[in-house]
Each structure stands twice: as C-alpha cells, then as structure tokens.
Amino acid sequence: MEGRTDELFAQARRAKGFMPDDEGNALYRAARRAGTEAGGDGTFVEVGAWCGKSTVYLGAAAETTGAALFSIDHHHGSEENQPGWEHHDDEVVDPATGRIDTLPFWRRTIDDAGLGGCVVGVVGISSVIALHWRTPIDFCFIDGGHGEEPAWADFRGWAPHVAVGRWLAIHDVFPDPADGGRPPYDLWCAALASGEFVEDGECGSLRVLRRAGPPTGAR
C-alpha cells in the first residue's frame, strides 16, 4: 500500500492546485486517522476541489481506509480565480462559454489516479447541497471560496454535519493578514470560540479541529 500511496502523492503533486506538499501530506494523515476510526465505512466531504489536487490526498486516505469521499464544487472558480485576480489561470477557461470550468481537469485527475471507486464528484453550490445532506461526516475539509460570503456559507452549511469526536479541517488559515485573506482564519476562530471544536493539529495554513460536542441547539 505504501507504493500505491507514493503513486497517489506523485499524482497529487502533478495536478493543478494550491496545496503545498507538506500540507497535502498532513491532510492525508488527518483523513486517514478519521477513516481508520470510522472502521471501514467512513464518510469524507471536501468543499472546494478546484482541479483535484487535494481530492487525491483525501482520496488516498479514503482508499486506504475504505471510506467514501464526496468532493463538492461548482467548478466555476472562486472570486480569487476570476480574470484579473492573482490566482486566475487561462487554461481552465472554457472557450465556448468564457467561464472557468475545472470539472474536466478534476475528472482527469481522478481518473488518472484511479480513484473512481472511492471518490464521488458532486457538482453544485455547496450551501444548497449542505441543506439537503443527512449523513454524519467523519472528516470534512473546507477549502472553497475565500470571500466573506462563500466561506461562511460553507462553514455554516457543513460544520454542523461533523459527527461528535470526528474532524473538521480548514485550509488557508493565516493568523497574519499579510499572509492571506481573513475569512478562513475567522472560521477557525469561530469554531474554537463556539466550544464545539478543539484544536487537533496544524501544518502550514492547514488547521485540524475535532468536534468535542454537538452543534449549539442540537438535541
């Protein structure tokens, strides 16, 4: 299995995206722990997939532990990916529509990695999907839009679905505003301030939290 994991990590490094190798490795380890504790039928959710780099790290953990990963994205890019912004990439623009469309890139990444058996792509607005979601989550990774509105919508939609004793991970958490945008950091602070989550690991801008109690107002 170690050879397979090395192969998947190499695939993740080749994919388009913004996940440093050390953070991807840490994400894998955290998700693998969650999948192991779930005992072979874990549920992972990824909110924000871009072209599949983080999906492969999470998919590697899902494959190893028998979990299923639901990768959620509308695939039209976040605010910071649009033309004129720092993280825009002309290659992912559909020439027929003039809009970003990362779904073909994501699908190719997952197919090349051979992860179709444990990774399920869910295309749509994360907050709408969250409203209809009913399955307790063992590991939830939030890395969607970093603007104020989409980031909070992802957090409010998905954090309540994380089961007690399970994990929530947030990417691009920068305590120093000079290093990056504030919303992911604010989400992390809100999770801790709620008393529902406790810190359980970090690597670079990746923060891992464990749910210590039910969502506020839950029975």
N, C-alpha and C positions, 0 to 999 in steps of 0.2 A: 504493500500500500504506500510505502514511503516513495517508491519510484513514481507511482501514479500522482501523489501529491506534488512532487517536484515538477512533473509534467504540467500539472494544472497551474502551478505558480508561474511557470515559464509562459504559459498561455495568457495568464492574467497580466503579466508584465508587457506582453506584446499588444494587448488591447488598448484602445483609446481610453483615456480617463485621467483622473486627478488623484489617484490613491498611491502614495509612496509605498515602496516595497515593505518597509518595516511596519507601517500601519496596516497594510493588507495582511501581513503575516499575523499581526496581533488580532485583527478582525477574525481571521480563520481560527485562531486558538480559542478566542472567546466563544465563537459559534460552535466549535467542536465540543467544548465543555458543556454548552447548553444541550446539544444534541445527545451527548453521552448521558447526561442526567435524565433526559426525556425517555431513554430506554428503547430507542429504535423507531419511534413514531413521532419525532419532534416536528414542530411547525415553525419555520423561519419566515419572516417577512422583511423584504428590502424595499424601502421607499426612496426611489430615485436610483435609476440604474445606468443612465447615460448609454454607453456602448458595451457595457458588460464586464468591465474590469473588476469591480467589487463583487459582481454577481458570481464570478468564477471563484474568488476566495471563499465566499459563502457557500457556493455550490460544492466546493471541495469538502467543506465541513459537513454539508448535508449528505453527500455521497458516502462519506466515511462512517457516519453515524446512523444512516437510514432515515434521516429527516427529509421533509419536503420544503423547498424554498419557493415562496411566491414573490416574484420580482415585479414591483409595481412602478410604472412610469407612463406618462402620456407621450413620451418620446418626441416632444416638440421643443425641448430645451427649456432651461430656466432663464430668468431675466439676464443673468450674467453670461449666458451663452449666445445671446442675440447679437445681430450685427452692430458693430461699434463698441461692443464691450470686450473686456480683456480676454475672456475665455471663448470667444467666437472661433468657429472652425468652418471654413467654407466647404470643406469636403463632406460635411454631414447635411448640407442644404440640398433638398430635393429640387432639381432644376425645373420640374414640371409645376411645382406649387410655389417655389420661392421660400418655403418654410423649412426649418430644421426637421429632419426625420431620422432619428437614431435607431429606429426599430430594425431596419435591415442590418445595421452594424452589430446591434445586440444579438440578433438571431444568429449571425455568422459566428460571433464569438462563442456562443453557447454550443452551436453545432460543432465547431472546430474542437472545442474542449470535450465533446462527448458527454455533456451533462443533461441532455434532454430527458433522461429518466427520473431526475430528481428536481429539476428547475422548471417552474411554471411561470411563463410570462403573462402578466395581467396588464392590459393596456387601458389606461383611463386616468381620470382625475383621482388622486389619492384620497382626498376627503370624501368623495362620493362612494368609493369602494369601502372605505373605513366605516361609513354609516351603515353599510349592509353586512359587515363582517361579523361572524358569530363564533369563530374558533379561537380559543385561548392560544396565545403566542408564547413560544419558548425563547425566541430570540428575535428582536425587532431592531433593524438598523435604519436610522433616519439620515438620509443624505440627499434630500430633494432640493427644491428651490430655497435659496438662502435669503430671499427677500422677506420682509417682516410678515406679510400676509401668508404666503405659501408655507413658510417654516412653521408658523404657529398652527396653521391648519393641519399640517402633518402631525405635529406633536399632539394636539388635542384630539385628533382622529384616531391615532394609533397607540399612544402610550396607555390608554385605559384597557387595551386588549392584552397587554403583557400580563401573564399569569403571576401570581404571588410566588416569589422565590426564583423567578426567571429574569431575563435580561433585556435591557434597552441600551443600544449603542447610538451615539450621536457623533457625526463626523464634522470636521472643520470648526472645532471649539477652540477659539483663540482668546485667552484672557486679556491680551494686549490688543486694543483696537487697531494698532498699527500693522498687525499681522494678518488681519482678516475681518470680515463682516461680523456684526454683533448678534444677529438672530440665533445661530446655533449655540453660542455661549449663553444667551439668555434662556434658551430652552433647558440647557444643562442646569443652570442656576435655579430655574423654576422647578425642575424635577427634584432637586435636593431640598429646596425650601418647602416643598409640599409635604415632606416627611414620608412620602410613599416609596422613595428610592434612596439607596445609599451607594456611595462610590464603590466600584469594584474593578478598577483597572484603568490604565491610560497608556497611550503611546502616541507621541506627537500631538496631533489635533484630534485623535480618536479618544472618546471617553466612553467607558462602560459602566453602567449602573445596574443594580439588582433591585427588583421590587421587594420591598420589605413589608408592605401591607396593601390592602385592597384600595382601589381608587376612592377618593373622597366622595362620600354619598352612596357608595356601593353597600349593599346589604351583606 
